[in-house]
Amino acid sequence: MTTTFITGANKSLGYEAARRLIAAGHTVLVGARDVERGRAAADALGARFVQIDVTDDASVAAAAADVAAHEGTIDVLVNNAGVSGPHKPTDELTAADATAVFDVNVVGIVRVTHAFLPLLRTSANPVVVNVSSGMGSFEATHDAARVESSFAAPLYTSSKAAVTMLTTQYAKSLPGVKVNAVDPGYTATDFNGNSGPQTITEGTDAIVELASIGSDGPTGQFRDRHGVVGW
C-alpha cells in the first residue's frame, strides 16, 4: 500500500488529487492549514487529516511527528500548497508581498521536504511531486501562442520558476528519491476564478501520474498532462 501525504489537500487540485489517488489504492493523508476545512475534506474523502502550515517550522515538524507516530512512513510527498499572491499593479508590489508568496510556494517546499525526508527514506520507492506551473516556464511565458504569455504576475511566476529549479536540484542531490515537478495547466480553480478551460480532473492528471511512478520512473522532470514541459 502506498502512503501519500498531500499539502493543501482540502480543496481544488490537492483535494482532487487525493480523491483520485485514494481511488487508485493509495492511503492518503490530507494536509491542510485550516483544521475545520481540512478535517471536513478528509472525512468526505475517507482519509486522515493532518494539520500543517507550510510557513511554520513548528507546525511542519509536528505534522511529520504525527505521521511518524501513526503511519511510520510515507512513500509519496506531494507539495501542493501554494498561493497566487496579491492582485495589484506591479509597481505596488512590495518586499513583504514577495516574502509572503515565496514563503509558501518555495520555502514551504524546502521546509516540508526537509521534515518529511526521514519518513520518505524508509520507503522502498520514495517520490516527491512539487506542484509548479507553466506560468514559471520561460518558454511558455515567451510564446505568444500560449495563454501563459498573456499574464503578468511577477511574484507568482518567479516563485514557480524557483520551484522547478529547486525540483531539478533536489533530483540531482537526493539519490534514491525521485523528485519531479508538475504543471497542472490552465485549470478551472479558485486561483483564476474558475476561468481555466481544463477540468479539475484534467489538472491533476500529471500529479496523479507522477505520484504513481514505480522504481523505474523519471526524476528531475517538469511534466504536464501531455508530457515533458520546456522551461
VOTORVO-810850 format. One record per residue (C-alpha): residue in three letters; x, y, z. Coordinates in steps of 0.2 Angstrom, whole numbers. Layout:
% residues N
@res=ALA; X=X; Y=Y; Z=Z
...
% end
This chain:
% residues 231
@res=MET; X=0; Y=0; Z=0
@res=THR; X=7; Y=17; Z=-5
@res=THR; X=5; Y=31; Z=8
@res=THR; X=4; Y=48; Z=1
@res=PHE; X=5; Y=65; Z=10
@res=ILE; X=-3; Y=80; Z=1
@res=THR; X=-1; Y=98; Z=7
@res=GLY; X=-15; Y=110; Z=3
@res=ALA; X=-27; Y=95; Z=1
@res=ASN; X=-43; Y=102; Z=7
@res=LYS; X=-48; Y=110; Z=-9
@res=SER; X=-45; Y=112; Z=-28
@res=LEU; X=-31; Y=102; Z=-36
@res=GLY; X=-25; Y=95; Z=-19
@res=TYR; X=-42; Y=88; Z=-15
@res=GLU; X=-45; Y=81; Z=-32
@res=ALA; X=-28; Y=73; Z=-32
@res=ALA; X=-32; Y=65; Z=-15
@res=ARG; X=-48; Y=58; Z=-22
@res=ARG; X=-40; Y=50; Z=-37
@res=LEU; X=-26; Y=43; Z=-28
@res=ILE; X=-37; Y=35; Z=-15
@res=ALA; X=-47; Y=28; Z=-29
@res=ALA; X=-31; Y=21; Z=-36
@res=GLY; X=-27; Y=12; Z=-19
@res=HIS; X=-16; Y=25; Z=-10
@res=THR; X=-18; Y=28; Z=8
@res=VAL; X=-19; Y=47; Z=8
@res=LEU; X=-15; Y=59; Z=22
@res=VAL; X=-24; Y=76; Z=19
@res=GLY; X=-13; Y=90; Z=24
@res=ALA; X=-21; Y=107; Z=27
@res=ARG; X=-18; Y=123; Z=37
@res=ASP; X=-36; Y=126; Z=42
@res=VAL; X=-42; Y=112; Z=54
@res=GLU; X=-60; Y=113; Z=51
@res=ARG; X=-59; Y=113; Z=32
@res=GLY; X=-45; Y=100; Z=32
@res=ARG; X=-55; Y=88; Z=43
@res=ALA; X=-71; Y=91; Z=33
@res=ALA; X=-61; Y=87; Z=17
@res=ALA; X=-53; Y=71; Z=25
@res=ASP; X=-70; Y=65; Z=31
@res=ALA; X=-78; Y=67; Z=14
@res=LEU; X=-63; Y=58; Z=6
@res=GLY; X=-62; Y=44; Z=19
@res=ALA; X=-44; Y=49; Z=23
@res=ARG; X=-34; Y=55; Z=38
@res=PHE; X=-32; Y=74; Z=42
@res=VAL; X=-15; Y=81; Z=47
@res=GLN; X=-14; Y=99; Z=51
@res=ILE; X=1; Y=108; Z=43
@res=ASP; X=5; Y=126; Z=40
@res=VAL; X=19; Y=125; Z=27
@res=THR; X=25; Y=143; Z=33
@res=ASP; X=28; Y=137; Z=51
@res=ASP; X=43; Y=127; Z=56
@res=ALA; X=34; Y=120; Z=72
@res=SER; X=18; Y=116; Z=63
@res=VAL; X=28; Y=106; Z=49
@res=ALA; X=38; Y=97; Z=62
@res=ALA; X=23; Y=92; Z=72
@res=ALA; X=15; Y=86; Z=56
@res=ALA; X=30; Y=75; Z=52
@res=ALA; X=30; Y=69; Z=70
@res=ASP; X=11; Y=65; Z=69
@res=VAL; X=14; Y=54; Z=53
@res=ALA; X=29; Y=46; Z=61
@res=ALA; X=18; Y=41; Z=76
@res=HIS; X=3; Y=35; Z=66
@res=GLU; X=9; Y=28; Z=49
@res=GLY; X=28; Y=27; Z=52
@res=THR; X=32; Y=31; Z=34
@res=ILE; X=27; Y=39; Z=18
@res=ASP; X=30; Y=34; Z=0
@res=VAL; X=25; Y=50; Z=-9
@res=LEU; X=25; Y=68; Z=-4
@res=VAL; X=15; Y=80; Z=-14
@res=ASN; X=20; Y=98; Z=-11
@res=ASN; X=4; Y=106; Z=-17
@res=ALA; X=1; Y=120; Z=-5
@res=GLY; X=3; Y=137; Z=-14
@res=VAL; X=-4; Y=155; Z=-16
@res=SER; X=-6; Y=166; Z=-31
@res=GLY; X=-1; Y=182; Z=-21
@res=PRO; X=-8; Y=199; Z=-21
@res=HIS; X=-18; Y=205; Z=-36
@res=LYS; X=-12; Y=223; Z=-39
@res=PRO; X=-1; Y=233; Z=-51
@res=THR; X=17; Y=228; Z=-52
@res=ASP; X=23; Y=245; Z=-46
@res=GLU; X=13; Y=242; Z=-30
@res=LEU; X=21; Y=226; Z=-26
@res=THR; X=32; Y=226; Z=-10
@res=ALA; X=46; Y=216; Z=-2
@res=ALA; X=33; Y=210; Z=10
@res=ASP; X=22; Y=204; Z=-4
@res=ALA; X=37; Y=194; Z=-11
@res=THR; X=42; Y=187; Z=5
@res=ALA; X=24; Y=180; Z=8
@res=VAL; X=22; Y=172; Z=-9
@res=PHE; X=40; Y=164; Z=-8
@res=ASP; X=37; Y=158; Z=9
@res=VAL; X=23; Y=147; Z=4
@res=ASN; X=27; Y=142; Z=-14
@res=VAL; X=46; Y=140; Z=-12
@res=VAL; X=52; Y=140; Z=6
@res=GLY; X=37; Y=130; Z=11
@res=ILE; X=43; Y=116; Z=-1
@res=VAL; X=60; Y=116; Z=7
@res=ARG; X=53; Y=116; Z=25
@res=VAL; X=41; Y=101; Z=21
@res=THR; X=53; Y=91; Z=11
@res=HIS; X=66; Y=93; Z=25
@res=ALA; X=54; Y=87; Z=38
@res=PHE; X=47; Y=73; Z=29
@res=LEU; X=63; Y=66; Z=21
@res=PRO; X=67; Y=54; Z=35
@res=LEU; X=50; Y=46; Z=33
@res=LEU; X=52; Y=45; Z=14
@res=ARG; X=69; Y=37; Z=16
@res=THR; X=60; Y=22; Z=25
@res=SER; X=51; Y=19; Z=9
@res=ALA; X=57; Y=7; Z=-5
@res=ASN; X=51; Y=19; Z=-18
@res=PRO; X=51; Y=37; Z=-11
@res=VAL; X=44; Y=50; Z=-23
@res=VAL; X=41; Y=69; Z=-21
@res=VAL; X=30; Y=79; Z=-33
@res=ASN; X=31; Y=98; Z=-32
@res=VAL; X=16; Y=107; Z=-40
@res=SER; X=24; Y=121; Z=-51
@res=SER; X=16; Y=130; Z=-65
@res=GLY; X=18; Y=134; Z=-84
@res=MET; X=17; Y=152; Z=-78
@res=GLY; X=35; Y=149; Z=-71
@res=SER; X=41; Y=142; Z=-88
@res=PHE; X=52; Y=154; Z=-98
@res=GLU; X=47; Y=145; Z=-114
@res=ALA; X=29; Y=146; Z=-111
@res=THR; X=28; Y=164; Z=-105
@res=HIS; X=38; Y=170; Z=-120
@res=ASP; X=27; Y=160; Z=-133
@res=ALA; X=13; Y=171; Z=-140
@res=ALA; X=3; Y=156; Z=-144
@res=ARG; X=2; Y=151; Z=-126
@res=VAL; X=-10; Y=158; Z=-113
@res=GLU; X=4; Y=160; Z=-100
@res=SER; X=12; Y=174; Z=-111
@res=SER; X=-4; Y=184; Z=-109
@res=PHE; X=-2; Y=187; Z=-90
@res=ALA; X=10; Y=197; Z=-79
@res=ALA; X=11; Y=191; Z=-62
@res=PRO; X=29; Y=194; Z=-56
@res=LEU; X=29; Y=186; Z=-39
@res=TYR; X=19; Y=170; Z=-43
@res=THR; X=28; Y=167; Z=-59
@res=SER; X=45; Y=169; Z=-52
@res=SER; X=41; Y=158; Z=-37
@res=LYS; X=35; Y=144; Z=-48
@res=ALA; X=51; Y=146; Z=-59
@res=ALA; X=61; Y=143; Z=-42
@res=VAL; X=50; Y=128; Z=-38
@res=THR; X=55; Y=120; Z=-55
@res=MET; X=74; Y=123; Z=-52
@res=LEU; X=73; Y=118; Z=-34
@res=THR; X=65; Y=101; Z=-40
@res=THR; X=79; Y=98; Z=-53
@res=GLN; X=92; Y=102; Z=-39
@res=TYR; X=84; Y=90; Z=-27
@res=ALA; X=83; Y=76; Z=-40
@res=LYS; X=102; Y=78; Z=-43
@res=SER; X=107; Y=79; Z=-25
@res=LEU; X=95; Y=66; Z=-16
@res=PRO; X=100; Y=49; Z=-23
@res=GLY; X=86; Y=36; Z=-21
@res=VAL; X=72; Y=49; Z=-21
@res=LYS; X=63; Y=53; Z=-37
@res=VAL; X=58; Y=72; Z=-37
@res=ASN; X=48; Y=79; Z=-51
@res=ALA; X=38; Y=95; Z=-54
@res=VAL; X=21; Y=96; Z=-62
@res=ASP; X=12; Y=110; Z=-72
@res=PRO; X=-7; Y=107; Z=-69
@res=GLY; X=-11; Y=118; Z=-84
@res=TYR; X=-24; Y=132; Z=-85
@res=THR; X=-37; Y=123; Z=-74
@res=ALA; X=-53; Y=130; Z=-68
@res=THR; X=-49; Y=133; Z=-49
@res=ASP; X=-51; Y=147; Z=-36
@res=PHE; X=-34; Y=153; Z=-42
@res=ASN; X=-42; Y=160; Z=-58
@res=GLY; X=-60; Y=162; Z=-53
@res=ASN; X=-63; Y=145; Z=-61
@res=SER; X=-59; Y=153; Z=-78
@res=GLY; X=-47; Y=139; Z=-84
@res=PRO; X=-53; Y=128; Z=-99
@res=GLN; X=-47; Y=112; Z=-91
@res=THR; X=-57; Y=102; Z=-78
@res=ILE; X=-50; Y=100; Z=-61
@res=THR; X=-48; Y=81; Z=-65
@res=GLU; X=-38; Y=86; Z=-81
@res=GLY; X=-27; Y=97; Z=-70
@res=THR; X=-22; Y=83; Z=-58
@res=ASP; X=-18; Y=71; Z=-72
@res=ALA; X=1; Y=74; Z=-71
@res=ILE; X=1; Y=75; Z=-52
@res=VAL; X=-8; Y=58; Z=-51
@res=GLU; X=4; Y=51; Z=-64
@res=LEU; X=20; Y=56; Z=-55
@res=ALA; X=13; Y=51; Z=-38
@res=SER; X=11; Y=34; Z=-45
@res=ILE; X=28; Y=30; Z=-53
@res=GLY; X=37; Y=14; Z=-50
@res=SER; X=56; Y=12; Z=-46
@res=ASP; X=60; Y=14; Z=-65
@res=GLY; X=50; Y=31; Z=-65
@res=PRO; X=58; Y=48; Z=-70
@res=THR; X=66; Y=60; Z=-59
@res=GLY; X=71; Y=79; Z=-62
@res=GLN; X=57; Y=81; Z=-74
@res=PHE; X=44; Y=95; Z=-77
@res=ARG; X=29; Y=87; Z=-84
@res=ASP; X=11; Y=92; Z=-88
@res=ARG; X=-3; Y=80; Z=-93
@res=HIS; X=4; Y=79; Z=-111
@res=GLY; X=22; Y=75; Z=-106
@res=VAL; X=38; Y=85; Z=-103
@res=VAL; X=37; Y=104; Z=-102
@res=GLY; X=50; Y=116; Z=-109
@res=TRP; X=56; Y=128; Z=-96
% end
